[in-house]
Amino acid sequence: MHTPFDRTAIDNALDDLAAGEKAWAATSLHRRRELLDEIHVRTGRFAADWVRAARVVKDLDANSPLVGEEWMTGPLALLQATAALSKTLAALEAGRSPLTGVGLSKAPGARVAVPILPRGIFDQLLLNGFRGQVWLRPGVDAEAARERAGLAQLDPTSTGGIGAVLGAGNITSIPPLDLLYELYAHNRVVALKLNPITDPLFTVFEMIFEPLLELGVLRILTGDAVQGSYLVHHRAVAHVHMTGSAQTHDTIVWGPGTAGAQRRAADRPLLDKTITSELGGVSPTIVVPGAWSDADLRYQAEHVATHRLHNGGYNCVAAQVVVLSAQWDRKHEFLAELRHALNRAPRRTPYYPGSDTRVATALAAYPQAQRLDTGRVLIEALPATDTPLLDTEYFSPVLGVVELPATGSDFLQHAVDFANTELTGTLGANVIVPPPTIRRLGAAFDRALERLRYGTIAVNAWTGLAFLTPYASWGAFPGHTLADVQSGIGVVHNAFLLDDVERTVIRGPFRPAPRSVTTGELALSPKPPWFVDNRTAATTGRKLTEFYADPAPAKLPGLLLSALRG
């Protein structure tokens, strides 16, 4: 729906939130935890309505397996987040650090690593073989990590004013997760403006977040860029958080057009308040050569297709560049499997505005591009420098391939250098590598991960899993500035409410069960339900959501059977 510009509606919402800030300051940790539990219950109650609205947004047939994406990246993500945040609040309420009893370890470069996956028996069962850590910045020791965990909830009466959150239009749980992080990590009451694409979810979000609306600490707004600009520049707003493009970020911070460019050159921001952001970029998938079987080639090609095509290719962390060894003896076979996987993935409507134009731009830049039957574009043999695909986030089903002239450890080091220096953005990087190669590389592999300057690194997994893991951090690698924002500033999610976050590292099995077990990996996970060609993704996603809404053991057999059939 289109909402005409109404200053009064925004002014009134901000007046409400000014009063709501006082109410939030007076809200005890116990009550704050209860609010999370109430939102959790309501998310389960309205989960089906959420998915129905998301299907409208994305023009998905009710019987499509792709509906599973909407269950998993919609209500399931919020259910997991509210449950995890509730446990953190319970620890703080009892006078403990959220990290009490959590076994911290060391990561490369004298870093502290916080385990974030698995967390509990259900993770061990449903994500068997997957594990993850949050790495803190160098110099932060375990004692400091424990003391600082909790962020603003360590002093809940000290509030931070009103935070304006500009919601994303692609993944439907981003606005809910971002507003919770503003409220709980930073003690800021929230004016959430939905992206117009997601307006069909307005009523669902009102129903789910009714406890926060009633308390006066949340207001949900609609509108286009005009309303958004009025909101973020409003004198009553103390902070802005956005998910979107770097271009939108720069328009907000510096202003549009020539005047904005002049302000940027003079370092005179138009925005007179702090801003945090998650802005995407050009994400790589590094494919490390080794002893791959035919089944490995086929499965990992499907994996890479998922990196690109999940949610139609409209993910900030979608892989846009596959990095291969030019000397890999199975390179051509892998590329053939990749073409097949991209072709075979289910057709879907290019729902995100501007997608066709961005595809056309890529085709114009690369006349040699392969236009696949399903509207996807594959561009092989790209130069490794000075070419548009390396610094333009196409945000559409466009995938490029870069070949680097090296093998073994040299290839991995070269690939890391390429990803760090030639690609725009630092949100997420995937590394696919057979376990024997990891063992052979030894410490060199760990050093390569340490050198990858990305906010999330996934080894034999997909960086999107970190988004779906409530204790993981989500955001760009630290160090960007307003003038060179890349993939953004700050992090979100992070249900331990950790300070000094540097990155999240996720690891998964190279092969699905049962091949994982027969080849020596201790992993029982079948093909993950987020794979775009998973045949039972919709059923498995729904059953996962129902389980996390009410974790009754009796639900597990049906859930596991659906997952195994994928």
MARKE-801590 format. One record per residue (C-alpha): z, x, y. Coordinates in steps of 0.1 Angstrom, whole numbers, padded with zeros to 4 digits, always signed. Each point is the difference from the previous one (the first is absolute). Example, Ala and Ser with C-alpha at 12.3 -4.5 7.8 and 13.67 -1.06 7.14 Angstrom:
2
+0078+0123-0045-0007+0014+0034
END
This chain:
566
+0000+0000+0000-0006+0011+0036+0029-0001+0024-0008-0002+0037+0018+0026+0022+0034-0014+0009+0023+0024+0019+0027-0026-0001+0002+0000-0038+0004+0038+0000+0025+0000+0029+0021-0027-0018-0001+0019-0033+0013+0031+0017+0027-0019+0019+0011-0013-0034+0001+0035-0014+0020+0013+0029+0027-0024-0011-0007+0007-0036+0008+0037+0005+0035-0009+0009+0003-0021-0031-0013+0029-0021+0025+0024+0015+0027-0024-0011-0014-0005-0035+0021+0018-0026-0015+0022-0027+0011-0026-0025-0020-0027+0017-0030+0023+0005-0001+0005-0037+0003-0037-0006-0030-0006+0022-0020+0024-0021+0011-0019-0031-0010-0033+0015-0034+0013+0010-0004+0013-0036+0007-0035-0014-0024-0016+0025-0027+0025-0008+0001-0010-0036+0000-0036+0009-0030+0002+0023-0019+0028-0019-0027-0023-0013-0006-0014+0035-0003+0035+0013-0027+0009-0026-0019-0032+0007-0001+0008+0037-0011+0036-0008-0028-0013-0021-0012-0020+0030+0001+0031+0022-0020+0021-0026-0022-0027-0014+0011+0006-0036-0007-0024-0028+0032-0014-0015-0011+0013-0035-0009+0035+0011+0021+0029-0015+0000+0014+0036+0026-0026+0009+0024+0023-0017-0004+0023+0030+0014-0028+0022+0030-0005-0022+0009+0037-0002-0007+0010+0036+0014-0033+0014+0032-0017-0013+0007+0026-0027+0002+0028+0026+0024-0020+0021+0022-0010-0029+0004+0036-0010+0007+0011+0036+0027-0026+0006+0017+0007-0033+0001+0038+0008+0011-0004+0036+0028-0023-0012+0013+0027-0023+0000+0025+0029+0019-0025+0022+0025-0006-0028+0007+0037-0002+0005+0003+0037+0022-0031+0000+0022+0017-0026+0002+0032+0021-0023+0020-0022-0032+0019+0008-0031-0018-0015-0006+0033-0018+0034+0000-0017-0006+0005-0037-0037+0009+0006-0008+0034-0015-0018+0020+0027-0020+0030-0011-0021+0028+0015-0037-0002+0010-0023+0029+0008+0008+0018+0032+0037-0004+0000-0003-0038+0005+0024-0027-0013-0017-0026-0023+0014-0035-0002-0010-0019-0032-0016-0033+0008-0018-0009-0033+0012-0011-0025+0031-0018+0015+0015-0019-0029-0009-0013-0034-0027-0023+0011-0019+0028+0017+0004+0021-0031-0014-0028-0021-0028-0014+0022-0011+0033+0016+0007+0023-0029-0015+0034+0006+0000-0004+0038+0024+0019+0022+0004+0008+0037+0020+0018+0026+0004+0000+0037+0000+0036+0013+0021+0006+0031-0009+0024+0027+0007+0037-0006+0035+0010+0011+0017-0034-0008+0026+0006-0027+0014-0026-0025+0032-0005+0020-0020-0008+0032-0023-0023-0020+0030-0020-0013+0017-0002+0034-0030-0012+0019-0013-0025-0026+0004-0035+0015-0016+0007+0034+0010-0027+0025+0022-0018-0025+0025+0028+0003+0008-0015+0034-0011-0036-0003+0014-0012+0033-0022+0025+0019-0033-0019+0004-0033+0013+0012-0015-0029+0020-0031-0019-0009-0027+0015-0022-0035-0013+0002-0018+0002-0034-0037-0004-0001-0008-0011-0035-0028+0013-0022-0028-0023-0011-0008+0015-0034+0032+0002-0022+0021-0032+0004+0034+0016-0006-0005+0026+0028+0013-0023+0028+0031-0011-0020+0009+0035-0011-0005+0014+0035+0022-0026+0016+0028+0007-0025-0002+0037+0007+0002-0006+0038+0030-0023-0006+0019+0021-0025-0010+0036+0005+0000-0002+0038+0022-0030+0009-0028-0015+0021-0005-0038+0001-0037-0007-0006-0029-0018+0016-0026+0000-0027-0036-0007+0011-0022-0007-0029-0036+0013-0002-0022-0031+0004-0015+0006-0034+0034-0008-0015+0007-0031+0020-0002-0022-0032+0033+0017-0010+0019-0011+0031+0017-0030-0016+0008+0019-0032+0017+0028+0020+0019-0026+0020+0013-0015-0032+0010+0033-0015+0016+0015+0031+0017-0032+0011+0035+0017-0001-0011+0026+0024-0018-0025+0023+0032-0022+0000+0021+0030+0010-0023+0008+0028-0009+0035-0011-0036-0007-0008-0028-0018+0017-0035-0003-0016-0030-0001+0024-0037-0005-0003-0029+0009+0022-0027+0026+0005-0001+0033+0018+0008-0016+0034+0033-0014-0013+0007+0032-0018-0005+0021+0032+0022-0023+0020+0027+0002-0026+0001+0038-0004+0000+0007+0037+0026-0027+0008+0030+0014+0018+0024-0016-0025-0015+0019-0030+0018+0034-0007-0022+0013-0028-0034-0007-0016-0010+0005-0037-0035-0006-0011-0022+0002-0031-0037+0003+0006-0026+0025+0013+0004+0031+0021-0024-0016+0025+0023-0030+0005+0030+0023+0003-0017+0020+0027-0010-0031+0019+0036-0012+0000+0014+0034+0010-0026+0013+0025-0019-0031+0009-0037-0008-0007-0032+0017+0011-0004+0027+0025+0033-0006+0017+0018+0004-0033-0018+0032-0007+0010+0013+0034+0037-0009-0007-0002+0017-0033-0014+0032+0015+0027+0000+0026+0027-0009-0025+0010-0032+0019+0005-0027-0026-0005-0036+0012+0026-0011-0025+0035+0006+0014+0020-0002-0033+0001+0017-0033-0025-0009-0027-0001+0006-0038-0031-0006-0020-0018+0001-0034-0037+0005+0007-0018+0010-0032-0026+0028+0000-0024+0016-0024+0019+0004-0033-0011+0024-0028+0001-0002-0038-0001+0035-0013-0013+0002-0036+0012+0032-0017-0023+0013-0028+0013+0006-0034-0004-0011-0036-0009-0037+0005-0011-0022-0029-0026-0028+0004+0028-0026+0001+0017+0020+0028-0032+0001+0020-0004-0038-0004+0036-0009+0008+0004+0023+0030-0033-0012+0014+0015-0035-0001+0031+0015+0016-0020+0014+0029-0019-0032+0004+0033-0017+0005+0010+0026+0026-0030-0012+0020-0005-0036-0009+0035-0015-0002+0002-0028+0025-0038+0003+0005+0004+0035+0015+0020-0013+0029+0031+0021-0005+0012+0026+0025+0005+0024-0030-0032-0008-0019-0016+0032-0012-0032+0008+0019-0008+0035-0013+0000+0012-0036+0003+0037-0002-0016+0017-0031-0006+0035-0012-0037+0008+0002+0004+0021-0031+0018-0025-0022-0020-0004-0032+0007-0037-0001-0007-0008+0036-0033-0019-0006+0016-0021-0027+0029-0009+0022-0023-0010+0028-0019-0022-0024+0032-0017-0011+0010-0004+0036-0032-0017+0009+0004-0023-0030+0036-0008+0010-0009-0008+0036-0028-0023-0012+0021-0017-0026+0029-0008+0022+0002-0037+0008-0021-0013+0029+0019-0013+0030-0006-0013+0035+0001+0027+0027+0027-0020+0018+0012+0026+0026-0017-0003+0034-0026+0026+0007-0004+0012-0036-0038-0005-0002-0004+0018+0033+0020+0030-0013-0020+0001-0032-0032-0001+0020+0013+0029+0021+0006+0021-0031-0034-0008-0014-0016+0010+0033+0018+0033+0000-0009+0007-0036-0035-0011-0010+0006+0016-0035+0029-0024-0007-0001-0021-0031+0003-0037+0006+0016-0014-0031-0006-0034-0014+0033-0014+0012-0003+0010+0037+0018+0033-0004-0013+0033+0013+0003+0033-0017-0011+0032+0018-0002+0031-0021-0004+0037+0009+0016-0003+0034+0004+0031+0021+0036+0013+0001+0002+0001+0038-0015-0016+0031-0011-0033-0014+0010-0035+0011+0015-0012-0033+0028+0027+0003+0013-0012+0034-0010-0037+0001+0021-0026-0019-0026-0025-0011+0026-0025-0012-0026-0015-0024-0013+0007-0036-0015+0034+0010+0008+0030-0022-0012+0036+0005+0000+0030-0024+0005+0036+0012-0005+0029-0025+0019+0033+0006-0012+0033-0016+0030+0010-0020+0019-0006-0033+0036+0001-0013+0027+0010+0025-0026+0011+0025-0015-0035+0001+0033-0017+0005+0010+0023+0029-0035-0004+0015+0003-0038-0003+0034+0000+0017-0014+0020+0029-0030-0024+0002+0023-0031+0001+0023+0015+0026-0026+0013+0024-0032-0020-0004+0013-0036-0005+0013-0023+0027+0035-0014-0007+0030+0009-0021+0010-0033-0016-0007+0005-0037-0016+0024-0025-0007-0005-0037-0002+0028-0025-0014-0006-0035+0007+0028-0025+0005+0003-0038+0035+0009-0011-0011+0032-0017-0015+0012+0033+0032-0008+0018+0019+0021-0025-0025+0028+0002+0002+0001+0038+0038+0000+0000+0015+0009+0033-0034+0001+0016-0003-0038-0005+0033-0006+0017-0010+0022+0029-0032-0019+0004+0019-0033+0002+0024+0016+0026-0030+0011+0021-0016-0035+0000+0009-0014+0034+0000-0037-0009+0027-0027+0003-0005-0010-0036-0014+0020-0029-0009-0016-0033-0005+0021-0031-0018-0019-0027+0009-0031+0018-0011-0019+0031+0017+0005+0034+0001-0038+0003+0028+0000-0026+0022+0016+0026-0007-0029+0023+0012-0023-0028+0031+0021-0008+0028-0012+0023+0020+0033+0000-0031+0020+0009-0008+0009+0036-0033-0011+0015-0018+0017+0029-0019+0030+0012+0011+0036-0005+0024+0008+0029-0011+0019+0031-0027-0022+0016+0001-0007+0037-0011-0029+0022-0030+0022+0011-0010+0008-0035+0015-0028-0021-0021+0004-0032+0017-0023-0026+0029-0009+0023+0036+0008+0009+0031-0009-0020+0006-0017-0034+0009-0034-0013+0013-0015-0033+0024+0027-0013+0027-0024-0013+0026+0028-0003-0004+0002+0039-0004+0037-0002-0002+0022+0030-0022+0032+0003-0027-0013-0024-0030+0023-0005-0020-0016-0028+0000-0020-0032-0014+0015-0033-0009-0024-0028-0010+0012-0035-0015-0020-0028-0015+0004-0035-0035+0015-0002-0008-0024-0028+0011-0036-0007+0019-0009-0031-0006+0003-0029-0023+0030+0007+0028+0016+0022+0023+0001-0030-0025+0013-0025-0009+0028+0024+0036+0011+0006+0009-0019+0032+0034-0018+0000-0014-0031+0017-0004-0036-0014-0017-0016+0030-0034-0017-0008-0027-0002+0026+0019-0009+0032-0005-0036+0013-0011+0013+0034-0033+0014-0015-0028-0020+0014-0015-0006-0035+0032-0011-0016-0008-0032-0018+0035-0015+0001+0010+0011+0035+0005-0035+0014+0022-0011-0029+0019+0033-0001+0005+0000+0038+0013-0036-0001+0024+0008-0029+0012+0032+0017+0008-0021+0032+0018-0026-0020+0020+0026-0018+0011+0019+0031+0009-0033+0017+0023-0007-0030+0003+0029-0024+0007-0020-0032-0006+0021-0032-0016-0030-0016-0030+0005+0023-0007+0035-0011-0019-0006-0033-0027-0022+0018-0002+0025+0028-0005+0030-0023-0025-0018-0021-0021-0009+0031+0002+0037+0012-0011+0013-0034-0031-0023+0000-0012+0014+0034
END
